[in-house]
């Protein structure tokens, strides 16, 4: 809704500026409309770059701790949620559906892994943590 209103205002401002004969504003708005797709591509690339940066920071803390898989997971998670967020700025609605599907599948996977597959493992952990006699 907000994106549609913003798009309508972006289309309306050049018309109003021409009626009021304010040419610098018309030129600026036409440039903004032309550059907007490049800004969106930059946001998607920013999500990828942010994912790589955070993965490198995480990697510095995971070396020697037997969790070498963590930087890859962090990179993928940031890109998986960053790219649809950038697409959502364009009012591309399938991006929020992708996020919903990913969240639902992740929740189901965690429920199965810890609910069904981890019952025996959790019993052993709780036996160690439980009251010491």
C-alpha positions in Angstrom: 0.0 0.0 0.0 2.7 2.5 1.0 4.8 1.5 -2.0 1.9 2.0 -4.4 1.3 5.5 -2.9 5.0 6.3 -3.2 5.1 5.2 -6.8 2.0 7.3 -7.5 3.6 10.4 -5.9 6.8 9.9 -7.9 4.7 9.9 -11.1 2.7 12.9 -10.0 5.5 15.1 -8.8 7.1 15.7 -12.3 3.6 16.6 -13.7 3.0 19.1 -10.9 6.5 20.5 -11.3 6.0 21.0 -15.0 2.7 22.8 -14.3 4.4 25.0 -11.8 7.4 25.4 -14.2 10.0 24.3 -11.7 12.5 22.6 -14.1 15.2 21.7 -11.7 12.7 19.6 -9.7 11.5 17.9 -12.9 15.1 17.0 -13.9 15.8 15.7 -10.4 12.7 13.5 -10.3 13.3 12.2 -13.8 16.9 11.2 -12.8 15.5 9.6 -9.6 13.0 7.5 -11.6 15.7 6.4 -14.0 18.2 5.5 -11.2 15.7 3.7 -9.0 16.2 0.2 -10.5 19.9 0.6 -10.1 19.4 1.5 -6.4 17.4 -1.8 -6.0 20.1 -3.8 -7.6 22.6 -2.1 -5.3 20.5 -3.1 -2.3 20.5 -6.8 -3.4 24.3 -6.6 -3.8 24.5 -4.9 -0.4 22.7 -7.8 1.1 25.3 -10.2 -0.4 28.2 -8.0 0.7 26.8 -7.7 4.2 26.5 -11.5 4.3 30.1 -11.9 3.3 31.3 -9.3 5.8 29.4 -10.8 8.7 30.6 -14.3 7.7 34.2 -13.1 7.9 33.6 -11.6 11.3 32.0 -14.8 12.5 34.8 -16.9 11.0 37.4 -15.0 13.1 35.6 -16.2 16.3 34.8 -19.7 15.1 38.3 -20.8 14.2 39.5 -23.5 16.5 36.1 -24.0 18.2 34.8 -26.8 15.9 32.0 -24.7 14.5 33.6 -24.0 11.1 30.2 -24.3 9.5 28.8 -21.2 11.2 30.2 -18.5 8.7 28.6 -20.3 5.8 25.2 -20.5 7.6 25.4 -16.8 8.6 26.3 -15.8 5.0 23.4 -17.7 3.5 20.9 -16.5 6.1 21.7 -12.9 5.6 21.5 -13.2 1.8 18.3 -15.3 2.0 16.6 -12.6 4.1 18.4 -9.5 2.6 17.6 -10.2 -1.1 13.8 -10.5 -0.5 13.9 -7.4 1.7 15.4 -5.5 -1.2 12.8 -7.0 -3.6 10.1 -6.0 -1.2 11.2 -2.4 -1.6 10.1 -2.7 -5.2 6.7 -4.0 -4.2 7.5 -7.4 -5.7 5.1 -9.4 -3.6 6.6 -12.9 -4.1 9.5 -11.8 -1.9 7.4 -11.9 1.2 5.9 -15.3 0.2 9.5 -16.6 -0.1 10.3 -15.4 3.4 7.1 -17.0 4.8 7.9 -20.3 3.1 11.5 -20.2 4.4 10.3 -19.4 7.9 7.7 -22.2 7.9 10.0 -24.8 6.5 12.7 -23.8 9.1 10.2 -24.1 11.9 9.0 -27.5 10.7 12.6 -28.7 10.3 13.5 -27.6 13.9 10.3 -29.1 15.3 11.1 -32.4 13.6 14.8 -32.3 14.6 14.3 -31.4 18.2 10.8 -32.8 18.8 11.1 -36.2 17.3 14.7 -36.8 16.4 16.2 -35.3 19.5 14.1 -37.0 22.3 16.8 -39.5 23.3 19.6 -36.9 23.1 17.6 -34.4 25.2 16.9 -37.1 27.8 20.6 -37.7 28.1 21.4 -34.0 28.4 18.7 -33.4 31.0 20.0 -36.4 33.0 23.4 -34.7 33.2 21.9 -31.3 34.0 19.3 -32.6 36.4 19.6 -32.6 40.2 22.8 -34.1 41.4 22.4 -36.6 44.3 
